[in-house]
Amino acid sequence: MLVSSLVSVAVFSMAGSLGQRKLDQFAHDLHLQMETAREYAVFENEEIGLRIQDGRFEFLKLSREAESWEPATDRRLRDQSAPESIKVLHERRAGLPLLTDEDSGHRPDVIFLSSGEVTGFTLTLSDESGTSAYEITSSGGMPIRLQQTQGRGG
């Protein structure tokens, strides 16, 4: 009986640490990719957008000719999806610039401007239990911050 209790504790602990590793890896990867998008916008003199929907992160590029947002084709700006075990909460700050007259369904939630500025946002990534979380934030300037926070369940 004692052995079965220890085995179940070990399995639960390993599952928890696997979920934590997935969260750690995804948060760091997404933060790095957002910093890459910011740098790309500056060096290429392009406006880059990030659309966040249902745990999916889609990078967009502003087409000056078409005056619309189009999917980014550069391999450094690849789309990502959060693993199912990760919850995504996005808060956009007021004042997102209207760079096009497009329908808001196609507009990005975060914009990386060619000036190096980033529109303000807070993105919270948490594990299924809500005990561990990361926040990726920008107040509009540089850098984009990544901070591990304690989740709501902990």
CORWOKA-V367804 format. One record per helix or strand. SS is the DSSP state (H for helix, E for strand). FROM is the first residue (numbers start at 0). LEN is the number of residues. Records with the same first field share a line. If there is no record, write none. Layout:
SS = FROM-LEN / FROM-LEN
//
This chain:
H = 1-43 / 74-3 / 103-3
E = 47-6 / 55-8 / 67-4 / 79-2 / 85-7 / 109-3 / 117-1 / 120-7 / 131-7 / 144-6
//
